[in-house]
Structures are given as C-alpha cells and as structure tokens.
Amino acid sequence: MAQHGNGTSGAHGPTGSTGSTRPYGAPGGGHGGRGGHGGSGGLTAWKAAASRHALLPLRIFLGVTFVYAGLDKLTDSAFMSDTGSGSIGEMMRGVRDTSAIPALVDLALKSPVGFGYAIAFGELAVGIGTLVGLFARVAALGGALISLSLWLTVSWQVDPYYYGNDLAYLMSWLPLVLAGAAYFSLDAVLAERRRRTP
C-alpha cells in the first residue's frame, strides 16, 4: 500500500480451518478440564481452538490497515492531486522509469486522481470485507491484487526487496485467499443459515 509523499511502498484476514463445522470456533465438547482427561485434555482443546483461529490476527491487521490506508488517502487533499509535493501524480511520475511494468504507470498517469480514488476505495472495500468476513476470499484477492500492482510499480525499485512493504502484504493476503473467513464472520453466519434451511 503506497505511502504518501515518497517513492517507497507501504501499508496496506479471514481465518480458516479444517475438521470443524462450528462457524464461530467454539471448542468441541470434549474431555478437557476436570471432567475429562485432566489438564492434558484442556490443553488439547486450547491448541485446537488456537489452530482454528490462527489467521484471525492477520485478518484483523490487514483489515484495519487497509481501512486506515483508504481513509488516509481519501482525506488527504494533497495526495489526491495531479501535481504538487506528496501528490499521487508526482509519486507515479517518480517511479515510472523504475517500475517493473511502466505501461501500468502510464495508464495511471492518464488520470492520477482517478487512479488514487480507485486505489483508496479499493483499499476501503477490501478492509471492510476482511474485517466483517463478507465475501472474505474475494476481499483477500482484491487486497492481493492491490498489493501486487503497487509492488510492480511503486516499490519495485526498493533494494533489497525485503525493505519494500507491498511484497510482504501480497504474501500476507495469500493465506486468506485460500482460507476464507470461517469464524467470526458474516460468511460463517450465511453458511450456517444455508445449512439450516430445508
């Protein structure tokens, strides 16, 4: 996710699991605690619950970050300008010759402000969808595509590559594309309703 005012990249998750039909990640009924097999049963149940929710911190982080990034752009009049210090236009012109795909930058430069709004609203939609878990895989795919486009343009010239954030964000989205939002999500609520509907 591109930061304002420089040529580097910046900021910008659903959880998933297997083997459980409980949409909200409630631990299975089991043999934990005092009524079952003692402490080992409780530890096993805790580990199972932790595994089911392993991607939840990533989902929250990416969702909050993308919402913040989208709002930050939309409320920054200097950024949403064709020219001027810290503007989207100046940023794209500055990375044009060092990007992996200059044609993408040329396309953005046809309407820098329009491109800026597209990225901002895209980030906002992706972040909200990820946080509430609605069409979570689609939202994660959108986040991955935004990060990919920014990596190939804005942060491609960062050397060494691990100093650029956009590639890391791209990799972070991929587990959420695969897993979806199986817990604490609107997708899970809708799936449960579909199961209960005769």
GUVEX-405165 format. One record per residue (C-alpha): y, z, x; residue number from 1; residue in three letters. Coordinates in steps of 0.2 Angstrom, whole numbers, m for minus. Last residue first. Layout:
BEGIN
+-------+-------+-------+-----+-----+
!    py !    pz !    px !   k !   r !
+-------+-------+-------+-----+-----+
!     Y !     Z !     X ! NUM ! ALA !
...
+-------+-------+-------+-----+-----+
***
This chain:
BEGIN
+-------+-------+-------+-----+-----+
!    py !    pz !    px !   k !   r !
+-------+-------+-------+-----+-----+
!  m136 !    22 !  m173 ! 198 ! PRO !
!  m120 !    28 !  m163 ! 197 ! THR !
!  m124 !    42 !  m152 ! 196 ! ARG !
!  m127 !    32 !  m136 ! 195 ! ARG !
!  m111 !    22 !  m140 ! 194 ! ARG !
!  m101 !    38 !  m141 ! 193 ! ARG !
!  m108 !    44 !  m125 ! 192 ! GLU !
!  m103 !    28 !  m116 ! 191 ! ALA !
!   m85 !    30 !  m123 ! 190 ! LEU !
!   m84 !    48 !  m117 ! 189 ! VAL !
!   m90 !    43 !  m100 ! 188 ! ALA !
!   m78 !    28 !   m99 ! 187 ! ASP !
!   m64 !    40 !  m104 ! 186 ! LEU !
!   m68 !    50 !   m88 ! 185 ! SER !
!   m73 !    67 !   m82 ! 184 ! PHE !
!   m90 !    60 !   m75 ! 183 ! TYR !
!   m97 !    43 !   m73 ! 182 ! ALA !
!   m82 !    35 !   m66 ! 181 ! ALA !
!   m88 !    18 !   m58 ! 180 ! GLY !
!  m100 !    19 !   m44 ! 179 ! ALA !
!   m99 !     2 !   m35 ! 178 ! LEU !
!   m80 !    m1 !   m37 ! 177 ! VAL !
!   m78 !    17 !   m33 ! 176 ! LEU !
!   m87 !    16 !   m17 ! 175 ! PRO !
!   m76 !     0 !   m12 ! 174 ! LEU !
!   m60 !     8 !   m15 ! 173 ! TRP !
!   m60 !    19 !     1 ! 172 ! SER !
!   m63 !     3 !    11 ! 171 ! MET !
!   m48 !    m5 !     5 ! 170 ! LEU !
!   m38 !    10 !     7 ! 169 ! TYR !
!   m43 !    11 !    26 ! 168 ! ALA !
!   m38 !    m7 !    28 ! 167 ! LEU !
!   m21 !    m4 !    20 ! 166 ! ASP !
!   m17 !    11 !    31 ! 165 ! ASN !
!   m14 !     2 !    48 ! 164 ! GLY !
!   m17 !    13 !    63 ! 163 ! TYR !
!   m35 !     9 !    63 ! 162 ! TYR !
!   m32 !    m9 !    67 ! 161 ! TYR !
!   m26 !    m6 !    85 ! 160 ! PRO !
!   m14 !   m14 !    83 ! 159 ! ASP !
!    m5 !   m17 !    67 ! 158 ! VAL !
!    m2 !   m36 !    64 ! 157 ! GLN !
!   m12 !   m37 !    48 ! 156 ! TRP !
!    m2 !   m24 !    40 ! 155 ! SER !
!    10 !   m33 !    28 ! 154 ! VAL !
!    m1 !   m49 !    25 ! 153 ! THR !
!   m19 !   m48 !    26 ! 152 ! LEU !
!   m19 !   m29 !    24 ! 151 ! TRP !
!    m7 !   m30 !     9 ! 150 ! LEU !
!   m18 !   m43 !     0 ! 149 ! SER !
!   m34 !   m32 !     4 ! 148 ! LEU !
!   m25 !   m16 !    m3 ! 147 ! SER !
!   m20 !   m25 !   m19 ! 146 ! ILE !
!   m38 !   m32 !   m21 ! 145 ! LEU !
!   m46 !   m15 !   m18 ! 144 ! ALA !
!   m35 !    m7 !   m30 ! 143 ! GLY !
!   m39 !   m20 !   m43 ! 142 ! GLY !
!   m57 !   m18 !   m40 ! 141 ! LEU !
!   m55 !     1 !   m42 ! 140 ! ALA !
!   m46 !    m2 !   m59 ! 139 ! ALA !
!   m60 !   m14 !   m65 ! 138 ! VAL !
!   m73 !    m1 !   m59 ! 137 ! ARG !
!   m64 !    13 !   m69 ! 136 ! ALA !
!   m62 !     3 !   m85 ! 135 ! PHE !
!   m54 !    20 !   m91 ! 134 ! LEU !
!   m58 !    34 !   m79 ! 133 ! GLY !
!   m42 !    44 !   m83 ! 132 ! VAL !
!   m36 !    45 !   m64 ! 131 ! LEU !
!   m43 !    28 !   m60 ! 130 ! THR !
!   m35 !    19 !   m74 ! 129 ! GLY !
!   m19 !    27 !   m71 ! 128 ! ILE !
!   m19 !    23 !   m53 ! 127 ! GLY !
!   m24 !     5 !   m56 ! 126 ! VAL !
!   m11 !     2 !   m69 ! 125 ! ALA !
!     3 !    10 !   m58 ! 124 ! LEU !
!    m2 !     0 !   m42 ! 123 ! GLU !
!    m2 !   m16 !   m52 ! 122 ! GLY !
!    15 !   m12 !   m60 ! 121 ! PHE !
!    22 !   m10 !   m42 ! 120 ! ALA !
!    13 !   m25 !   m35 ! 119 ! ILE !
!    19 !   m36 !   m49 ! 118 ! ALA !
!    36 !   m29 !   m48 ! 117 ! TYR !
!    37 !   m32 !   m29 ! 116 ! GLY !
!    31 !   m50 !   m31 ! 115 ! PHE !
!    44 !   m53 !   m44 ! 114 ! GLY !
!    57 !   m46 !   m33 ! 113 ! VAL !
!    51 !   m57 !   m18 ! 112 ! PRO !
!    51 !   m73 !   m29 ! 111 ! SER !
!    47 !   m88 !   m19 ! 110 ! LYS !
!    44 !   m76 !    m4 ! 109 ! LEU !
!    28 !   m70 !   m12 ! 108 ! ALA !
!    20 !   m88 !   m11 ! 107 ! LEU !
!    26 !   m89 !     7 ! 106 ! ASP !
!    18 !   m73 !    11 ! 105 ! VAL !
!     2 !   m79 !     4 ! 104 ! LEU !
!     4 !   m95 !    14 ! 103 ! ALA !
!     6 !   m85 !    30 ! 102 ! PRO !
!   m13 !   m79 !    29 ! 101 ! ILE !
!   m17 !   m67 !    43 ! 100 ! ALA !
!     1 !   m61 !    44 !  99 ! SER !
!    11 !   m61 !    60 !  98 ! THR !
!    23 !   m75 !    56 !  97 ! ASP !
!    27 !   m69 !    38 !  96 ! ARG !
!    28 !   m51 !    43 !  95 ! VAL !
!    47 !   m49 !    44 !  94 ! GLY !
!    50 !   m61 !    29 !  93 ! ARG !
!    40 !   m50 !    18 !  92 ! MET !
!    49 !   m34 !    23 !  91 ! MET !
!    66 !   m43 !    21 !  90 ! GLU !
!    61 !   m49 !     3 !  89 ! GLY !
!    54 !   m32 !    m2 !  88 ! ILE !
!    70 !   m23 !     3 !  87 ! SER !
!    72 !    m9 !    16 !  86 ! GLY !
!    88 !   m16 !    23 !  85 ! SER !
!    95 !   m30 !    12 !  84 ! GLY !
!    89 !   m46 !     4 !  83 ! THR !
!    78 !   m51 !   m11 !  82 ! ASP !
!    79 !   m34 !   m19 !  81 ! SER !
!    67 !   m22 !   m27 !  80 ! MET !
!    67 !   m11 !   m11 !  79 ! PHE !
!    85 !    m6 !   m13 !  78 ! ALA !
!    83 !    m2 !   m31 !  77 ! SER !
!    70 !    10 !   m28 !  76 ! ASP !
!    63 !    17 !   m45 !  75 ! THR !
!    50 !     4 !   m47 !  74 ! LEU !
!    44 !     5 !   m29 !  73 ! LYS !
!    42 !    24 !   m30 !  72 ! ASP !
!    34 !    23 !   m47 !  71 ! LEU !
!    20 !    11 !   m40 !  70 ! GLY !
!    17 !    21 !   m25 !  69 ! ALA !
!    16 !    38 !   m35 !  68 ! TYR !
!     3 !    30 !   m47 !  67 ! VAL !
!    m6 !    23 !   m32 !  66 ! PHE !
!    m7 !    39 !   m23 !  65 ! THR !
!   m12 !    49 !   m38 !  64 ! VAL !
!   m27 !    38 !   m42 !  63 ! GLY !
!   m32 !    36 !   m24 !  62 ! LEU !
!   m32 !    55 !   m21 !  61 ! PHE !
!   m40 !    59 !   m38 !  60 ! ILE !
!   m54 !    46 !   m36 !  59 ! ARG !
!   m57 !    52 !   m18 !  58 ! LEU !
!   m59 !    70 !   m24 !  57 ! PRO !
!   m71 !    64 !   m38 !  56 ! LEU !
!   m82 !    54 !   m26 !  55 ! LEU !
!   m94 !    69 !   m23 !  54 ! ALA !
!   m95 !    74 !   m41 !  53 ! HIS !
!  m114 !    71 !   m44 !  52 ! ARG !
!  m118 !    77 !   m26 !  51 ! SER !
!  m109 !    93 !   m29 !  50 ! ALA !
!  m118 !    96 !   m45 !  49 ! ALA !
!  m135 !    93 !   m37 !  48 ! ALA !
!  m130 !   105 !   m22 !  47 ! LYS !
!  m125 !   118 !   m35 !  46 ! TRP !
!  m141 !   117 !   m44 !  45 ! ALA !
!  m151 !   118 !   m28 !  44 ! THR !
!  m141 !   133 !   m23 !  43 ! LEU !
!  m144 !   142 !   m39 !  42 ! GLY !
!  m163 !   138 !   m37 !  41 ! GLY !
!  m163 !   145 !   m20 !  40 ! SER !
!  m154 !   161 !   m26 !  39 ! GLY !
!  m168 !   166 !   m37 !  38 ! GLY !
!  m182 !   155 !   m44 !  37 ! HIS !
!  m177 !   156 !   m62 !  36 ! GLY !
!  m168 !   169 !   m72 !  35 ! GLY !
!  m158 !   177 !   m58 !  34 ! ARG !
!  m149 !   161 !   m53 !  33 ! GLY !
!  m156 !   144 !   m54 !  32 ! GLY !
!  m171 !   138 !   m63 !  31 ! HIS !
!  m164 !   124 !   m74 !  30 ! GLY !
!  m154 !   118 !   m86 !  29 ! GLY !
!  m145 !   104 !   m78 !  28 ! GLY !
!  m128 !   105 !   m71 !  27 ! PRO !
!  m114 !    99 !   m82 !  26 ! ALA !
!  m108 !    83 !   m74 !  25 ! GLY !
!   m97 !    77 !   m88 !  24 ! TYR !
!  m107 !    62 !   m94 !  23 ! PRO !
!  m124 !    71 !   m93 !  22 ! ARG !
!  m137 !    57 !   m92 !  21 ! THR !
!  m142 !    61 !   m74 !  20 ! SER !
!  m153 !    53 !   m61 !  19 ! GLY !
!  m139 !    43 !   m52 !  18 ! THR !
!  m122 !    47 !   m48 !  17 ! SER !
!  m104 !    41 !   m50 !  16 ! GLY !
!   m87 !    46 !   m47 !  15 ! THR !
!   m71 !    37 !   m50 !  14 ! PRO !
!   m59 !    35 !   m40 !  13 ! GLY !
!    m9 !    17 !    m8 !  12 ! HIS !
!    m2 !    20 !     4 !  11 ! ALA !
!     5 !    12 !    19 !  10 ! GLY !
!     7 !    m3 !    28 !   9 ! SER !
!    19 !    m7 !    43 !   8 ! THR !
!    33 !   m18 !    43 !   7 ! GLY !
!    46 !    m6 !    39 !   6 ! ASN !
!    58 !    m1 !    25 !   5 ! GLY !
!    47 !     4 !    10 !   4 ! HIS !
!    29 !     7 !    13 !   3 ! GLN !
!    16 !    m6 !     8 !   2 ! ALA !
!     0 !     0 !     0 !   1 ! MET !
+-------+-------+-------+-----+-----+
***
